[in-house]
Amino acid sequence: MKTLSQILTIGGDGMVGSYIDFGKKFNRAELDVTDGQAVLSAVKNHRSKTIIHLAALTDLDYCEKNPAQAYLVNSVGTYNVALAARAVGAKLVYVSTAGIFDGLKKGLYRESDPGRPQNHYGRSKYLGELVIQSLLKDYIIARACWMFGGGPKKDKKFVAKIIAQFQKPAIKALDDCWGSPTYAKDLVGALKKLIAKDARGLYHLAGKGRGSRCDVAKLIVETLKQKVPVIPVGSSHFKLPAKRVANEALTSKINLMRPWQKALVDYLKTEWKPVLEKTKLLS
Ligand SMILES: NC(=O)c1ccc[n+]([C@@H]2O[C@H](COP(=O)([O-])OP(=O)(O)OC[C@H]3O[C@@H](n4cnc5c(N)ncnc54)[C@H](OP(=O)(O)O)[C@@H]3O)[C@@H](O)[C@H]2O)c1
């Protein structure tokens, strides 16, 4: 069994990293994955047998407008981390995304389905997967979808964006984009279990089931007892730089994640409600 205290996490200051309460964590200022020499030295100095690599540019629209930077961090950065892992014989844990799929499948995507990303973020992350698979034997690639977590301090994604609109007359959300919303805390819990049993390979670790963006927005409003209406709109409504595909829902060959609705309610009640009540944004 691997000891959690020996794990090295890179890119540990973000949403997922906020649930890593073990081992050594580097933030971007301490270790930039685009600096291959620095990554190699840090990994050699730490002598870790397991590296969790979370460093990435995760804003789809920013990546679309700055593709060179997206590939530098998400693909070349991952190459640097994979080379360092290979140099010291460490297991590499990489969090990838449902955004590597084309969105055309009618059902849920399996681990065995082929990748065909449709935007620069997806392509840059998929290249990261390919690099790891070509350089290493001991790796875990865990694909998540529509991540939420981190609470008011770290959540920059959909949940925070919906809560920020509570005072508006209405909230518009897509009803033609489907995914498997994933609680970052559950993802870290599942990764800990996989690392403990020395698992290897590609796994889907997303909230169980599927929902539309509109379903997610409605559950947020209902759980936090708001009256603002949620209006379903089609994906042509928002003109965004990065293409969003219709289906990013995932299923898995393993059973480590709970239904996304349960996880979302848990997240809202434990990490958002107490803070919103204190700031009087919730009555
Ligand atoms: N969020 C999602 O919906 C989602 C879904 C599927 C998969 N993922 C994957 O999950 C992983 C963790 O994402 P997250 O949601 O926790 O995102 P996040 O909150 O944006 O965290 C990413 C972290 O990477 C750091 N970083 C950026 N560029 C770096 C560089 N050059 N060197 C070192 N660190 C760098 C960031 O540092 P700064 O804060 O200083 O910029 C940030 O702390 C990523 O690999 C992401 O692709 C995310």
The ligand as a Gaussian input file, in Angstrom:
#p B3LYP/6-31G(d) Opt

LIG

0 1
 N      -12.573000      21.855000     -13.797000
 C      -13.125000      20.916000     -14.554000
 O      -14.316000      20.987000     -14.924000
 C      -12.278000      19.735000     -14.991000
 C      -12.925000      18.675000     -15.635000
 C      -12.157000      17.584000     -16.038000
 C      -10.791000      17.561000     -15.785000
 N      -10.189000      18.620000     -15.169000
 C       -8.743000      18.546000     -14.918000
 O       -8.526000      18.463000     -13.523000
 C       -7.230000      19.014000     -13.211000
 C       -7.375000      19.992000     -12.058000
 O       -8.216000      21.051000     -12.491000
 P       -8.965000      22.056000     -11.519000
 O      -10.405000      21.957000     -11.821000
 O       -8.493000      21.883000     -10.107000
 O       -8.472000      23.421000     -12.158000
 P       -7.881000      24.727000     -11.495000
 O       -8.657000      25.080000     -10.272000
 O       -7.821000      25.706000     -12.619000
 O       -6.426000      24.264000     -11.055000
 C       -5.392000      24.091000     -11.974000
 C       -4.097000      24.475000     -11.279000
 O       -3.033000      24.378000     -12.240000
 C       -2.153000      25.460000     -11.990000
 N       -1.325000      25.778000     -13.155000
 C       -1.677000      26.437000     -14.290000
 N       -0.614000      26.542000     -15.102000
 C        0.436000      25.949000     -14.464000
 C        1.804000      25.755000     -14.786000
 N        2.337000      26.204000     -15.924000
 N        2.576000      25.094000     -13.874000
 C        2.077000      24.650000     -12.712000
 N        0.797000      24.819000     -12.343000
 C       -0.016000      25.457000     -13.224000
 C       -3.062000      26.613000     -11.634000
 O       -2.308000      27.590000     -10.938000
 P       -2.836000      29.115000     -10.842000
 O       -4.083000      29.047000     -10.026000
 O       -1.720000      29.812000     -10.173000
 O       -3.086000      29.544000     -12.238000
 C       -4.123000      25.926000     -10.763000
 O       -3.780000      25.957000      -9.394000
 C       -6.728000      19.641000     -14.501000
 O       -5.799000      18.781000     -15.098000
 C       -7.970000      19.759000     -15.377000
 O       -7.663000      19.711000     -16.751000
 C      -10.906000      19.701000     -14.740000

